[in-house]
Amino acid sequence: MLEFAVSEEKNRQLRQKMAELGVYEEDLLESFVRSSGKGGQHLNKTSSCVKLKHKLTGIQVTCMKERSQSVNRFLARRELIERIETATGIITPEIKRVEKLRKQKARRRRRSTRV
């Protein structure tokens, strides 16, 4: 597995999640393009945007959050793992957070109509 420009702990957690879901580096198509947005000359000269596609599921992710290609590669893999978990029906912390917000809004809506 590749090492990215993030802490060893984050690299280890990513490897562990990928192994749990059965996602292997051979199953990923990775390409690099030029990013857009803030970053100036650095972004104009480098291809730091990462496009990642999982061959088996067809899920595709584009990441250009950071100026570093290595960090974007890590973030793209992490986002791909989250999308695969969502597609397989595994309850992720993000899904729990969204569901909690949905319940809070519904509760507030009910309370506001009562008064």
Buried (B, 14 or more C-beta within 10 A) or exposed (E): EEEBEBEEEEBEEBBEBBEEBEBEEEEBEEEBEEBEEEBEEEBEEBEBBBBBBBEEBEBEBBBBBBBBBBBBBBBBBBBBBBBBBBEEEEEEEEBEEEEEEEEEEEEEEEEEEEE
